[in-house]
């Protein structure tokens, strides 16, 4: 299904351009979003809270510097090379909107999404589960890079996400 969607997207992109040849140079473009909004994706989810030992130093702050949210809009952490910062989604059967505003080292290289919970009890209650999500808005790779690049050299997982974004969206590759 994903391959079919990618092929359709490629055909649409090629049809809209003057020339679509594998040898043509593609001009640099702003990388703002990926994928198609609206379709359901089955993903593995886990939960985290600010009082976990590996999050205490950050307190209730997300990677974008805002307070972690747990209301109608809720914070989520992901590998930003998979779900870029600003991606919004809903979990099937829930009324909440989740917004990717955080990342975590254990998420890099996975398609797992970590959902913020305000307490350890709430985090443990969620546990780990596969859910269907519907992406309502894709985030921005450019914003993800703008946030992460000044942090390069501080944590290896940041370098991994930056490299994955740059490799995935390099017009030469």
VMD Tcl script that builds the backbone (N, CA, C; Angstrom):
set m [mol new atoms 519]
animate dup $m
set s [atomselect $m all]
$s set {name element resname resid chain x y z} {
  {N N UNK 1 A 0.831 -1.187 0.000}
  {CA C UNK 1 A 0.000 0.000 0.000}
  {C C UNK 1 A 0.874 1.249 0.000}
  {N N UNK 2 A 1.921 1.272 0.868}
  {CA C UNK 2 A 2.793 2.440 0.946}
  {C C UNK 2 A 3.550 2.640 -0.357}
  {N N UNK 3 A 3.978 1.527 -0.973}
  {CA C UNK 3 A 4.700 1.626 -2.245}
  {C C UNK 3 A 3.770 2.207 -3.305}
  {N N UNK 4 A 2.515 1.758 -3.316}
  {CA C UNK 4 A 1.546 2.277 -4.272}
  {C C UNK 4 A 1.358 3.770 -4.092}
  {N N UNK 5 A 1.232 4.227 -2.840}
  {CA C UNK 5 A 1.069 5.655 -2.577}
  {C C UNK 5 A 2.283 6.450 -3.044}
  {N N UNK 6 A 3.457 5.904 -2.825}
  {CA C UNK 6 A 4.679 6.593 -3.258}
  {C C UNK 6 A 4.754 6.669 -4.775}
  {N N UNK 7 A 4.357 5.588 -5.465}
  {CA C UNK 7 A 4.356 5.600 -6.924}
  {C C UNK 7 A 3.354 6.613 -7.460}
  {N N UNK 8 A 2.183 6.684 -6.846}
  {CA C UNK 8 A 1.184 7.661 -7.266}
  {C C UNK 8 A 1.725 9.065 -7.078}
  {N N UNK 9 A 2.346 9.318 -5.934}
  {CA C UNK 9 A 2.921 10.623 -5.658}
  {C C UNK 9 A 4.006 10.959 -6.681}
  {N N UNK 10 A 4.852 9.988 -7.031}
  {CA C UNK 10 A 5.908 10.207 -8.015}
  {C C UNK 10 A 5.310 10.544 -9.378}
  {N N UNK 11 A 4.262 9.822 -9.782}
  {CA C UNK 11 A 3.616 10.077 -11.066}
  {C C UNK 11 A 3.027 11.483 -11.084}
  {N N UNK 12 A 2.374 11.872 -9.983}
  {CA C UNK 12 A 1.785 13.213 -9.901}
  {C C UNK 12 A 2.876 14.272 -9.992}
  {N N UNK 13 A 3.968 14.075 -9.270}
  {CA C UNK 13 A 5.064 15.040 -9.302}
  {C C UNK 13 A 5.676 15.123 -10.694}
  {N N UNK 14 A 5.863 13.976 -11.340}
  {CA C UNK 14 A 6.443 13.967 -12.683}
  {C C UNK 14 A 5.504 14.600 -13.695}
  {N N UNK 15 A 4.220 14.344 -13.565}
  {CA C UNK 15 A 3.261 14.900 -14.510}
  {C C UNK 15 A 3.226 16.423 -14.426}
  {N N UNK 16 A 3.506 16.969 -13.254}
  {CA C UNK 16 A 3.465 18.417 -13.076}
  {C C UNK 16 A 4.744 19.120 -13.473}
  {N N UNK 17 A 5.776 18.381 -13.774}
  {CA C UNK 17 A 7.035 19.030 -14.123}
  {C C UNK 17 A 7.223 19.037 -15.643}
  {N N UNK 18 A 8.074 19.926 -16.126}
  {CA C UNK 18 A 8.334 20.043 -17.553}
  {C C UNK 18 A 9.023 18.786 -18.061}
  {N N UNK 19 A 10.014 18.302 -17.318}
  {CA C UNK 19 A 10.738 17.098 -17.716}
  {C C UNK 19 A 10.915 16.234 -16.487}
  {N N UNK 20 A 10.686 14.974 -16.640}
  {CA C UNK 20 A 10.847 14.059 -15.518}
  {C C UNK 20 A 11.752 12.928 -15.973}
  {N N UNK 21 A 13.049 13.168 -15.866}
  {CA C UNK 21 A 14.019 12.173 -16.271}
  {C C UNK 21 A 14.903 11.859 -15.089}
  {N N UNK 22 A 15.289 10.613 -14.956}
  {CA C UNK 22 A 16.119 10.220 -13.821}
  {C C UNK 22 A 17.482 10.898 -13.860}
  {N N UNK 23 A 17.901 11.360 -15.031}
  {CA C UNK 23 A 19.208 12.002 -15.127}
  {C C UNK 23 A 19.123 13.520 -14.955}
  {N N UNK 24 A 17.906 14.075 -14.910}
  {CA C UNK 24 A 17.791 15.530 -14.782}
  {C C UNK 24 A 18.129 15.970 -13.360}
  {N N UNK 25 A 18.670 17.170 -13.258}
  {CA C UNK 25 A 18.974 17.735 -11.952}
  {C C UNK 25 A 17.692 18.294 -11.364}
  {N N UNK 26 A 17.405 17.912 -10.132}
  {CA C UNK 26 A 16.225 18.424 -9.445}
  {C C UNK 26 A 16.679 19.620 -8.626}
  {N N UNK 27 A 16.030 20.771 -8.804}
  {CA C UNK 27 A 16.452 21.932 -8.030}
  {C C UNK 27 A 16.202 21.708 -6.541}
  {N N UNK 28 A 17.026 22.331 -5.719}
  {CA C UNK 28 A 16.841 22.233 -4.276}
  {C C UNK 28 A 15.460 22.764 -3.942}
  {N N UNK 29 A 14.792 22.090 -3.015}
  {CA C UNK 29 A 13.453 22.522 -2.648}
  {C C UNK 29 A 13.319 22.515 -1.142}
  {N N UNK 30 A 12.361 23.261 -0.683}
  {CA C UNK 30 A 12.084 23.287 0.735}
  {C C UNK 30 A 11.373 21.995 1.092}
  {N N UNK 31 A 11.826 21.347 2.126}
  {CA C UNK 31 A 11.239 20.086 2.558}
  {C C UNK 31 A 10.247 20.420 3.659}
  {N N UNK 32 A 8.975 20.468 3.326}
  {CA C UNK 32 A 7.995 20.880 4.322}
  {C C UNK 32 A 7.163 19.738 4.871}
  {N N UNK 33 A 6.846 18.755 4.080}
  {CA C UNK 33 A 6.012 17.683 4.597}
  {C C UNK 33 A 6.216 16.415 3.788}
  {N N UNK 34 A 5.629 15.335 4.283}
  {CA C UNK 34 A 5.724 14.048 3.594}
  {C C UNK 34 A 4.390 13.363 3.664}
  {N N UNK 35 A 4.250 12.358 2.863}
  {CA C UNK 35 A 3.100 11.486 2.976}
  {C C UNK 35 A 1.789 12.147 2.633}
  {N N UNK 36 A 0.763 11.364 2.754}
  {CA C UNK 36 A -0.575 11.825 2.473}
  {C C UNK 36 A -1.355 11.893 3.772}
  {N N UNK 37 A -2.003 13.003 4.017}
  {CA C UNK 37 A -2.820 13.127 5.211}
  {C C UNK 37 A -4.109 12.354 5.026}
  {N N UNK 38 A -4.653 11.905 6.119}
  {CA C UNK 38 A -5.958 11.277 6.089}
  {C C UNK 38 A -5.964 9.768 6.133}
  {N N UNK 39 A -4.939 9.106 5.611}
  {CA C UNK 39 A -4.963 7.647 5.610}
  {C C UNK 39 A -4.598 7.106 6.989}
  {N N UNK 40 A -5.080 5.896 7.284}
  {CA C UNK 40 A -4.782 5.264 8.571}
  {C C UNK 40 A -3.464 4.504 8.488}
  {N N UNK 41 A -2.683 4.616 9.550}
  {CA C UNK 41 A -1.411 3.902 9.658}
  {C C UNK 41 A -1.445 3.146 10.980}
  {N N UNK 42 A -1.060 1.885 10.985}
  {CA C UNK 42 A -0.961 1.139 12.225}
  {C C UNK 42 A 0.457 1.323 12.752}
  {N N UNK 43 A 0.580 1.870 13.956}
  {CA C UNK 43 A 1.893 2.148 14.530}
  {C C UNK 43 A 1.980 1.628 15.960}
  {N N UNK 44 A 3.196 1.374 16.361}
  {CA C UNK 44 A 3.468 0.992 17.752}
  {C C UNK 44 A 3.591 2.274 18.556}
  {N N UNK 45 A 2.920 2.314 19.691}
  {CA C UNK 45 A 3.027 3.468 20.576}
  {C C UNK 45 A 3.480 3.015 21.953}
  {N N UNK 46 A 4.195 3.900 22.603}
  {CA C UNK 46 A 4.591 3.727 23.996}
  {C C UNK 46 A 4.222 5.034 24.686}
  {N N UNK 47 A 4.514 5.139 25.966}
  {CA C UNK 47 A 4.199 6.364 26.702}
  {C C UNK 47 A 5.409 6.783 27.528}
  {N N UNK 48 A 5.478 8.087 27.799}
  {CA C UNK 48 A 6.555 8.608 28.642}
  {C C UNK 48 A 6.010 9.725 29.509}
  {N N UNK 49 A 6.746 10.060 30.535}
  {CA C UNK 49 A 6.370 11.146 31.422}
  {C C UNK 49 A 7.622 11.914 31.820}
  {N N UNK 50 A 7.425 13.153 32.273}
  {CA C UNK 50 A 8.565 13.998 32.611}
  {C C UNK 50 A 9.317 13.530 33.853}
  {N N UNK 51 A 8.726 12.646 34.660}
  {CA C UNK 51 A 9.410 12.205 35.878}
  {C C UNK 51 A 10.231 10.928 35.679}
  {N N UNK 52 A 10.313 10.431 34.450}
  {CA C UNK 52 A 11.191 9.291 34.177}
  {C C UNK 52 A 12.639 9.747 34.321}
  {N N UNK 53 A 13.499 8.841 34.726}
  {CA C UNK 53 A 14.889 9.201 34.998}
  {C C UNK 53 A 15.596 9.850 33.809}
  {N N UNK 54 A 15.283 9.410 32.580}
  {CA C UNK 54 A 15.964 9.983 31.421}
  {C C UNK 54 A 15.324 11.285 30.935}
  {N N UNK 55 A 14.249 11.712 31.560}
  {CA C UNK 55 A 13.585 12.950 31.131}
  {C C UNK 55 A 13.633 14.031 32.209}
  {N N UNK 56 A 14.069 13.673 33.418}
  {CA C UNK 56 A 14.066 14.621 34.543}
  {C C UNK 56 A 14.838 15.896 34.207}
  {N N UNK 57 A 15.963 15.769 33.519}
  {CA C UNK 57 A 16.763 16.969 33.224}
  {C C UNK 57 A 16.026 17.950 32.317}
  {N N UNK 58 A 15.038 17.467 31.558}
  {CA C UNK 58 A 14.274 18.339 30.665}
  {C C UNK 58 A 13.004 18.863 31.327}
  {N N UNK 59 A 12.614 18.265 32.449}
  {CA C UNK 59 A 11.385 18.663 33.120}
  {C C UNK 59 A 10.183 18.438 32.216}
  {N N UNK 60 A 9.239 19.348 32.282}
  {CA C UNK 60 A 8.011 19.223 31.485}
  {C C UNK 60 A 8.146 19.969 30.160}
  {N N UNK 61 A 9.385 20.061 29.643}
  {CA C UNK 61 A 9.630 20.754 28.369}
  {C C UNK 61 A 9.846 19.758 27.240}
  {N N UNK 62 A 9.321 20.116 26.094}
  {CA C UNK 62 A 9.510 19.303 24.893}
  {C C UNK 62 A 10.802 19.710 24.201}
  {N N UNK 63 A 11.157 18.998 23.165}
  {CA C UNK 63 A 12.370 19.318 22.401}
  {C C UNK 63 A 12.256 20.661 21.696}
  {N N UNK 64 A 11.040 21.133 21.462}
  {CA C UNK 64 A 10.876 22.445 20.826}
  {C C UNK 64 A 10.867 23.568 21.852}
  {N N UNK 65 A 10.934 23.209 23.152}
  {CA C UNK 65 A 11.029 24.211 24.209}
  {C C UNK 65 A 9.702 24.625 24.819}
  {N N UNK 66 A 8.615 23.996 24.407}
  {CA C UNK 66 A 7.306 24.313 24.970}
  {C C UNK 66 A 6.974 23.327 26.089}
  {N N UNK 67 A 5.993 23.689 26.886}
  {CA C UNK 67 A 5.536 22.787 27.932}
  {C C UNK 67 A 4.834 21.588 27.297}
  {N N UNK 68 A 5.154 20.405 27.796}
  {CA C UNK 68 A 4.498 19.199 27.305}
  {C C UNK 68 A 2.992 19.318 27.527}
  {N N UNK 69 A 2.220 18.927 26.509}
  {CA C UNK 69 A 0.767 19.139 26.534}
  {C C UNK 69 A 0.018 17.836 26.805}
  {N N UNK 70 A -1.069 17.967 27.605}
  {CA C UNK 70 A -1.953 16.831 27.858}
  {C C UNK 70 A -3.369 17.354 28.068}
  {N N UNK 71 A -3.959 17.788 26.978}
  {CA C UNK 71 A -5.330 18.288 26.980}
  {C C UNK 71 A -5.977 17.850 25.693}
  {N N UNK 72 A -6.725 18.764 25.065}
  {CA C UNK 72 A -7.328 18.457 23.766}
  {C C UNK 72 A -6.229 18.204 22.733}
  {N N UNK 73 A -5.107 18.930 22.888}
  {CA C UNK 73 A -3.906 18.687 22.082}
  {C C UNK 73 A -2.868 18.098 23.023}
  {N N UNK 74 A -2.229 17.019 22.584}
  {CA C UNK 74 A -1.287 16.299 23.442}
  {C C UNK 74 A 0.061 16.143 22.753}
  {N N UNK 75 A 1.111 16.175 23.544}
  {CA C UNK 75 A 2.470 16.032 23.025}
  {C C UNK 75 A 2.784 14.582 22.679}
  {N N UNK 76 A 3.615 14.438 21.654}
  {CA C UNK 76 A 4.096 13.119 21.255}
  {C C UNK 76 A 5.556 13.261 20.836}
  {N N UNK 77 A 6.317 12.208 21.062}
  {CA C UNK 77 A 7.724 12.164 20.654}
  {C C UNK 77 A 7.871 11.102 19.570}
  {N N UNK 78 A 8.754 11.390 18.619}
  {CA C UNK 78 A 8.971 10.457 17.515}
  {C C UNK 78 A 10.354 10.694 16.928}
  {N N UNK 79 A 10.755 9.804 16.059}
  {CA C UNK 79 A 11.943 10.010 15.236}
  {C C UNK 79 A 11.540 11.054 14.199}
  {N N UNK 80 A 12.157 12.237 14.244}
  {CA C UNK 80 A 11.759 13.336 13.363}
  {C C UNK 80 A 12.103 13.072 11.902}
  {N N UNK 81 A 12.883 12.028 11.622}
  {CA C UNK 81 A 13.109 11.680 10.220}
  {C C UNK 81 A 11.960 10.825 9.692}
  {N N UNK 82 A 11.082 10.355 10.569}
  {CA C UNK 82 A 9.894 9.601 10.194}
  {C C UNK 82 A 8.652 10.480 10.313}
  {N N UNK 83 A 8.481 11.087 11.479}
  {CA C UNK 83 A 7.377 12.010 11.752}
  {C C UNK 83 A 7.999 13.349 12.133}
  {N N UNK 84 A 8.138 14.264 11.188}
  {CA C UNK 84 A 8.805 15.537 11.484}
  {C C UNK 84 A 8.049 16.384 12.508}
  {N N UNK 85 A 8.778 17.287 13.137}
  {CA C UNK 85 A 8.180 18.168 14.134}
  {C C UNK 85 A 6.963 18.876 13.532}
  {N N UNK 86 A 5.911 18.961 14.336}
  {CA C UNK 86 A 4.682 19.599 13.878}
  {C C UNK 86 A 3.667 18.641 13.297}
  {N N UNK 87 A 4.051 17.377 13.091}
  {CA C UNK 87 A 3.090 16.402 12.583}
  {C C UNK 87 A 1.960 16.258 13.606}
  {N N UNK 88 A 0.734 16.276 13.112}
  {CA C UNK 88 A -0.425 16.110 13.976}
  {C C UNK 88 A -1.195 14.870 13.534}
  {N N UNK 89 A -1.697 14.131 14.510}
  {CA C UNK 89 A -2.447 12.916 14.209}
  {C C UNK 89 A -3.470 12.652 15.296}
  {N N UNK 90 A -4.423 11.812 14.955}
  {CA C UNK 90 A -5.426 11.349 15.910}
  {C C UNK 90 A -5.321 9.838 15.987}
  {N N UNK 91 A -5.554 9.317 17.165}
  {CA C UNK 91 A -5.613 7.875 17.356}
  {C C UNK 91 A -7.065 7.462 17.162}
  {N N UNK 92 A -7.261 6.452 16.333}
  {CA C UNK 92 A -8.612 5.979 16.042}
  {C C UNK 92 A -9.364 5.693 17.344}
  {N N UNK 93 A -10.539 6.270 17.472}
  {CA C UNK 93 A -11.372 6.062 18.648}
  {C C UNK 93 A -11.157 7.071 19.761}
  {N N UNK 94 A -10.179 7.976 19.610}
  {CA C UNK 94 A -9.917 9.001 20.626}
  {C C UNK 94 A -10.229 10.382 20.052}
  {N N UNK 95 A -10.675 11.318 20.890}
  {CA C UNK 95 A -10.994 12.665 20.401}
  {C C UNK 95 A -9.794 13.613 20.364}
  {N N UNK 96 A -8.638 13.196 20.875}
  {CA C UNK 96 A -7.490 14.093 21.034}
  {C C UNK 96 A -6.665 14.225 19.761}
  {N N UNK 97 A -6.013 15.368 19.651}
  {CA C UNK 97 A -5.031 15.594 18.590}
  {C C UNK 97 A -3.662 15.495 19.251}
  {N N UNK 98 A -2.805 14.680 18.686}
  {CA C UNK 98 A -1.429 14.563 19.170}
  {C C UNK 98 A -0.533 15.359 18.229}
  {N N UNK 99 A 0.444 16.046 18.807}
  {CA C UNK 99 A 1.357 16.859 18.012}
  {C C UNK 99 A 2.791 16.451 18.343}
  {N N UNK 100 A 3.559 16.123 17.308}
  {CA C UNK 100 A 4.957 15.747 17.506}
  {C C UNK 100 A 5.754 17.014 17.815}
  {N N UNK 101 A 6.166 17.132 19.082}
  {CA C UNK 101 A 6.958 18.281 19.517}
  {C C UNK 101 A 8.168 17.833 20.341}
  {N N UNK 102 A 8.421 16.529 20.338}
  {CA C UNK 102 A 9.502 15.975 21.140}
  {C C UNK 102 A 10.132 14.810 20.379}
  {N N UNK 103 A 11.322 14.422 20.785}
  {CA C UNK 103 A 11.980 13.237 20.243}
  {C C UNK 103 A 12.665 12.511 21.378}
  {N N UNK 104 A 13.116 11.302 21.110}
  {CA C UNK 104 A 13.805 10.528 22.129}
  {C C UNK 104 A 14.787 9.575 21.489}
  {N N UNK 105 A 15.871 9.313 22.172}
  {CA C UNK 105 A 16.930 8.474 21.604}
  {C C UNK 105 A 16.443 7.066 21.294}
  {N N UNK 106 A 15.535 6.521 22.087}
  {CA C UNK 106 A 15.047 5.152 21.862}
  {C C UNK 106 A 14.122 5.060 20.651}
  {N N UNK 107 A 13.682 6.189 20.130}
  {CA C UNK 107 A 12.747 6.206 19.007}
  {C C UNK 107 A 13.444 6.257 17.657}
  {N N UNK 108 A 14.707 6.660 17.650}
  {CA C UNK 108 A 15.436 6.830 16.392}
  {C C UNK 108 A 15.603 5.487 15.697}
  {N N UNK 109 A 15.268 5.482 14.417}
  {CA C UNK 109 A 15.356 4.262 13.626}
  {C C UNK 109 A 14.120 3.390 13.743}
  {N N UNK 110 A 13.118 3.886 14.445}
  {CA C UNK 110 A 11.870 3.132 14.581}
  {C C UNK 110 A 10.719 3.992 14.075}
  {N N UNK 111 A 9.593 3.388 13.941}
  {CA C UNK 111 A 8.386 4.136 13.600}
  {C C UNK 111 A 7.479 4.252 14.820}
  {N N UNK 112 A 8.049 3.974 15.987}
  {CA C UNK 112 A 7.307 4.057 17.245}
  {C C UNK 112 A 7.062 5.519 17.610}
  {N N UNK 113 A 5.888 5.778 18.145}
  {CA C UNK 113 A 5.544 7.111 18.646}
  {C C UNK 113 A 5.358 6.989 20.146}
  {N N UNK 114 A 5.985 7.884 20.888}
  {CA C UNK 114 A 5.913 7.924 22.339}
  {C C UNK 114 A 4.914 9.010 22.724}
  {N N UNK 115 A 3.882 8.650 23.457}
  {CA C UNK 115 A 2.821 9.586 23.822}
  {C C UNK 115 A 3.079 10.130 25.225}
  {N N UNK 116 A 3.003 11.443 25.372}
  {CA C UNK 116 A 3.227 12.058 26.683}
  {C C UNK 116 A 2.053 11.767 27.613}
  {N N UNK 117 A 2.389 11.429 28.846}
  {CA C UNK 117 A 1.413 11.240 29.916}
  {C C UNK 117 A 1.912 12.035 31.129}
  {N N UNK 118 A 1.011 12.647 31.890}
  {CA C UNK 118 A 1.434 13.515 32.991}
  {C C UNK 118 A 1.899 12.800 34.251}
  {N N UNK 119 A 1.713 11.484 34.324}
  {CA C UNK 119 A 2.131 10.762 35.534}
  {C C UNK 119 A 2.630 9.366 35.161}
  {N N UNK 120 A 3.389 8.784 36.084}
  {CA C UNK 120 A 3.873 7.421 35.845}
  {C C UNK 120 A 2.717 6.430 35.796}
  {N N UNK 121 A 1.692 6.642 36.619}
  {CA C UNK 121 A 0.539 5.742 36.609}
  {C C UNK 121 A -0.150 5.777 35.241}
  {N N UNK 122 A -0.333 6.973 34.691}
  {CA C UNK 122 A -0.955 7.119 33.374}
  {C C UNK 122 A -0.066 6.514 32.289}
  {N N UNK 123 A 1.241 6.723 32.424}
  {CA C UNK 123 A 2.198 6.150 31.475}
  {C C UNK 123 A 2.131 4.628 31.511}
  {N N UNK 124 A 2.166 4.059 32.704}
  {CA C UNK 124 A 2.116 2.602 32.847}
  {C C UNK 124 A 0.779 2.038 32.371}
  {N N UNK 125 A -0.291 2.785 32.577}
  {CA C UNK 125 A -1.610 2.343 32.129}
  {C C UNK 125 A -1.657 2.226 30.603}
  {N N UNK 126 A -0.967 3.162 29.908}
  {CA C UNK 126 A -0.938 3.085 28.443}
  {C C UNK 126 A -0.072 1.906 28.004}
  {N N UNK 127 A 1.092 1.777 28.620}
  {CA C UNK 127 A 2.010 0.694 28.258}
  {C C UNK 127 A 2.521 0.849 26.844}
  {N N UNK 128 A 2.515 -0.239 26.110}
  {CA C UNK 128 A 2.887 -0.243 24.690}
  {C C UNK 128 A 1.752 -0.925 23.946}
  {N N UNK 129 A 1.318 -0.298 22.877}
  {CA C UNK 129 A 0.232 -0.899 22.094}
  {C C UNK 129 A 0.272 -0.417 20.661}
  {N N UNK 130 A -0.212 -1.241 19.787}
  {CA C UNK 130 A -0.368 -0.857 18.385}
  {C C UNK 130 A -1.729 -0.196 18.224}
  {N N UNK 131 A -1.728 0.933 17.528}
  {CA C UNK 131 A -2.968 1.671 17.295}
  {C C UNK 131 A -2.998 2.146 15.850}
  {N N UNK 132 A -4.174 2.470 15.386}
  {CA C UNK 132 A -4.315 3.108 14.085}
  {C C UNK 132 A -4.313 4.609 14.308}
  {N N UNK 133 A -3.466 5.296 13.550}
  {CA C UNK 133 A -3.453 6.750 13.614}
  {C C UNK 133 A -3.837 7.306 12.258}
  {N N UNK 134 A -4.403 8.492 12.297}
  {CA C UNK 134 A -4.714 9.219 11.074}
  {C C UNK 134 A -3.945 10.531 11.148}
  {N N UNK 135 A -2.985 10.687 10.251}
  {CA C UNK 135 A -2.211 11.929 10.203}
  {C C UNK 135 A -3.113 12.996 9.599}
  {N N UNK 136 A -3.316 14.075 10.359}
  {CA C UNK 136 A -4.160 15.171 9.880}
  {C C UNK 136 A -3.327 16.309 9.307}
  {N N UNK 137 A -2.063 16.355 9.701}
  {CA C UNK 137 A -1.153 17.393 9.186}
  {C C UNK 137 A 0.275 16.877 9.324}
  {N N UNK 138 A 1.016 16.897 8.216}
  {CA C UNK 138 A 2.419 16.505 8.282}
  {C C UNK 138 A 3.249 17.703 8.704}
  {N N UNK 139 A 4.234 17.436 9.536}
  {CA C UNK 139 A 5.133 18.480 10.002}
  {C C UNK 139 A 6.168 18.837 8.950}
  {N N UNK 140 A 7.202 19.530 9.399}
  {CA C UNK 140 A 8.207 20.074 8.500}
  {C C UNK 140 A 9.589 19.496 8.799}
  {N N UNK 141 A 10.215 18.942 7.756}
  {CA C UNK 141 A 11.593 18.492 7.900}
  {C C UNK 141 A 12.526 19.689 8.055}
  {N N UNK 142 A 12.220 20.784 7.363}
  {CA C UNK 142 A 13.060 21.975 7.495}
  {C C UNK 142 A 13.059 22.484 8.932}
  {N N UNK 143 A 11.890 22.530 9.565}
  {CA C UNK 143 A 11.827 22.954 10.965}
  {C C UNK 143 A 12.554 21.964 11.865}
  {N N UNK 144 A 12.406 20.682 11.567}
  {CA C UNK 144 A 13.105 19.657 12.345}
  {C C UNK 144 A 14.613 19.881 12.281}
  {N N UNK 145 A 15.128 20.113 11.068}
  {CA C UNK 145 A 16.565 20.362 10.904}
  {C C UNK 145 A 16.993 21.651 11.602}
  {N N UNK 146 A 16.179 22.690 11.508}
  {CA C UNK 146 A 16.523 23.968 12.145}
  {C C UNK 146 A 16.645 23.818 13.659}
  {N N UNK 147 A 15.835 22.964 14.237}
  {CA C UNK 147 A 15.902 22.739 15.682}
  {C C UNK 147 A 17.085 21.845 16.044}
  {N N UNK 148 A 17.323 20.810 15.239}
  {CA C UNK 148 A 18.348 19.822 15.597}
  {C C UNK 148 A 19.767 20.229 15.244}
  {N N UNK 149 A 19.976 20.918 14.143}
  {CA C UNK 149 A 21.353 21.205 13.703}
  {C C UNK 149 A 22.190 21.935 14.755}
  {N N UNK 150 A 21.643 22.919 15.479}
  {CA C UNK 150 A 22.462 23.546 16.527}
  {C C UNK 150 A 22.811 22.587 17.673}
  {N N UNK 151 A 22.138 21.470 17.752}
  {CA C UNK 151 A 22.362 20.487 18.818}
  {C C UNK 151 A 23.291 19.351 18.395}
  {N N UNK 152 A 23.762 19.395 17.156}
  {CA C UNK 152 A 24.657 18.334 16.675}
  {C C UNK 152 A 25.880 18.239 17.577}
  {N N UNK 153 A 26.316 17.017 17.818}
  {CA C UNK 153 A 27.487 16.786 18.646}
  {C C UNK 153 A 27.146 16.589 20.110}
  {N N UNK 154 A 25.919 16.888 20.488}
  {CA C UNK 154 A 25.530 16.737 21.896}
  {C C UNK 154 A 25.030 15.333 22.188}
  {N N UNK 155 A 24.265 14.763 21.278}
  {CA C UNK 155 A 23.711 13.417 21.443}
  {C C UNK 155 A 23.748 12.710 20.090}
  {N N UNK 156 A 24.199 11.453 20.051}
  {CA C UNK 156 A 24.300 10.736 18.768}
  {C C UNK 156 A 22.961 10.576 18.048}
  {N N UNK 157 A 21.863 10.457 18.776}
  {CA C UNK 157 A 20.575 10.244 18.109}
  {C C UNK 157 A 20.148 11.463 17.290}
  {N N UNK 158 A 20.609 12.631 17.666}
  {CA C UNK 158 A 20.291 13.833 16.890}
  {C C UNK 158 A 20.994 13.757 15.539}
  {N N UNK 159 A 22.265 13.362 15.547}
  {CA C UNK 159 A 23.006 13.197 14.292}
  {C C UNK 159 A 22.330 12.161 13.397}
  {N N UNK 160 A 21.856 11.072 13.990}
  {CA C UNK 160 A 21.195 10.030 13.197}
  {C C UNK 160 A 19.943 10.572 12.509}
  {N N UNK 161 A 19.139 11.360 13.215}
  {CA C UNK 161 A 17.924 11.914 12.605}
  {C C UNK 161 A 18.262 12.912 11.509}
  {N N UNK 162 A 19.242 13.782 11.761}
  {CA C UNK 162 A 19.645 14.769 10.761}
  {C C UNK 162 A 20.145 14.062 9.503}
  {N N UNK 163 A 21.015 13.074 9.682}
  {CA C UNK 163 A 21.549 12.326 8.544}
  {C C UNK 163 A 20.427 11.651 7.761}
  {N N UNK 164 A 19.479 11.041 8.458}
  {CA C UNK 164 A 18.375 10.353 7.785}
  {C C UNK 164 A 17.516 11.331 6.988}
  {N N UNK 165 A 17.249 12.499 7.543}
  {CA C UNK 165 A 16.460 13.501 6.823}
  {C C UNK 165 A 17.222 13.964 5.589}
  {N N UNK 166 A 18.490 14.302 5.762}
  {CA C UNK 166 A 19.277 14.803 4.639}
  {C C UNK 166 A 19.447 13.754 3.549}
  {N N UNK 167 A 19.643 12.507 3.942}
  {CA C UNK 167 A 19.804 11.432 2.948}
  {C C UNK 167 A 18.496 11.173 2.207}
  {N N UNK 168 A 17.398 11.142 2.926}
  {CA C UNK 168 A 16.103 10.868 2.335}
  {C C UNK 168 A 15.691 11.961 1.345}
  {N N UNK 169 A 16.091 13.175 1.610}
  {CA C UNK 169 A 15.622 14.303 0.813}
  {C C UNK 169 A 16.707 14.963 -0.021}
  {N N UNK 170 A 17.809 14.248 -0.220}
  {CA C UNK 170 A 18.879 14.753 -1.080}
  {C C UNK 170 A 18.486 14.515 -2.520}
  {N N UNK 171 A 18.332 15.579 -3.322}
  {CA C UNK 171 A 17.942 15.408 -4.721}
  {C C UNK 171 A 18.918 14.540 -5.517}
  {N N UNK 172 A 20.140 14.408 -5.060}
  {CA C UNK 172 A 21.151 13.621 -5.769}
  {C C UNK 172 A 21.042 12.124 -5.468}
  {N N UNK 173 A 20.331 11.757 -4.401}
  {CA C UNK 173 A 20.281 10.328 -4.047}
  {C C UNK 173 A 19.092 9.638 -4.645}
}
mol reanalyze $m
mol bondsrecalc $m
mol representation Tube
mol addrep $m
